[in-house]
Amino acid sequence: MLSGDQQRATRAYLQIRAQGERLPGLIYWMSSRVRQAHQAARALEAGQPQAAVRGGLRMPPKAADQLINDARRIGADKLRHAIEIIADLELASRGGSKKGGSEDTVALMAIQAITN
């Protein structure tokens, strides 16, 4: 999702769902990754060096560098908006959606909104 490639994100979502992964687990993963990216973007925008931001992430160095690059490209404001979209998705997955449709429809709409 953070790559901004809507087709790739949609394919990945559909493949993972086809393997039996439930939406709440995916929401947790998406939320965690987007929050990490948001924190990285805020730190970078505040002037922290990339090495310091990387050191604060609990992931392999290559994955951390990719997340930092994505966070820098996307920016803190867009990532904050993505967090809001995921929060709405979580609410919808618990029956609180006014949009209607299946949980997969709502999830795909969220992926579309985030990757635009």
N, C-alpha and C positions, 0 to 999 in steps of 0.2 A: 504494500500500500504506500509506503513512504517513497517508493521509486517514482510514483506519479503515473505509472503505467496501468491504466484502467483495465485493459484486456488481461494483462498478466495477473493483476490482483483478483479479477473476477474468476479467471481459470483456477488460480490457486484455491480460492474460497470453495468453488464447486468441487474440485478434486478432494479437498479435505473433508467436505460434507459427505461426499460419496463414500468415503472411507469410514463413515460412521461417527465422525467427531460432532459433538453437540454444540449448538450455538453459544451457550454460556461459557464454555471453555475457550472458544475462539474469541469471544468478547474480552475475556480476561487477558488473553495473549495480545490482542490488538491494543487494548487499553494500556497495558504495561509498556509496550514498545513505543506507542505514540507519546506517552508521558515521559519516557526516557528521552525521546527526541526533543520534546518541548523543553525539558530541563537543560539539555545540551545547547539548544538554540538560544535560550535565555542567557546561559553562561557565556557563550561565544559573543552574543550581542553586547554583553556587559564588559567584554574585553579580556576574558580569561583565555589563556593560551590553549590551543588544541590538546597539547600533552596533558594539561591539568584536567581538562574535561574528560579525556580518554581514561585517565586514572580513576575518575569517579564512577565510571561505568563498570558493571560487573559482567563482562563478556570478553570473549577472545579479542585480541588486538585488531584483527582484520574486520571483524563484525563491528567493533567500536568505531573504527575509522569510517566504515560505510554509513553507520548511523549518524556520525558527526557530519559527514559530507551531505547526507540527505537533510539533516536538521538545518545546516547552514543554507542550503539551497531553498528549502521550503520557508524557513523563518518561523519565529515564535508565534506570531499572530495567527498564521494559517494552522499551525499545530494546535494552538489553543482551540481554534474552531473545530478541528478534527476531534479533539477530546470531547467537545460538546456534542458532536454528531454521534460519537460512540456512546456517550451517556444516554442520548435519546434512543439509540439502538437497544441498549440494555433495558431501558424502560419498556420499549415495545416488545422485547423478547419475554417480558414478564406479564404481558397482556395489557400494557398501558398505551398502546398505539392508537392514534386516531386516524392513521393513514390506511388502515385495513391491509388485507393481504397476508400471506404467510410470513413466517419469520424469515424465510429465505428471501422473499421479495423485499422485505424491509432491510435485511442485511445487504442485499445487492444495491438497493437505493443508497444506503450509507456509504458503501464502497465507491459508488459513482460520485457522490457528493464530496468525498474526501479526495479522490484522485482528480477532480476537475480543477 
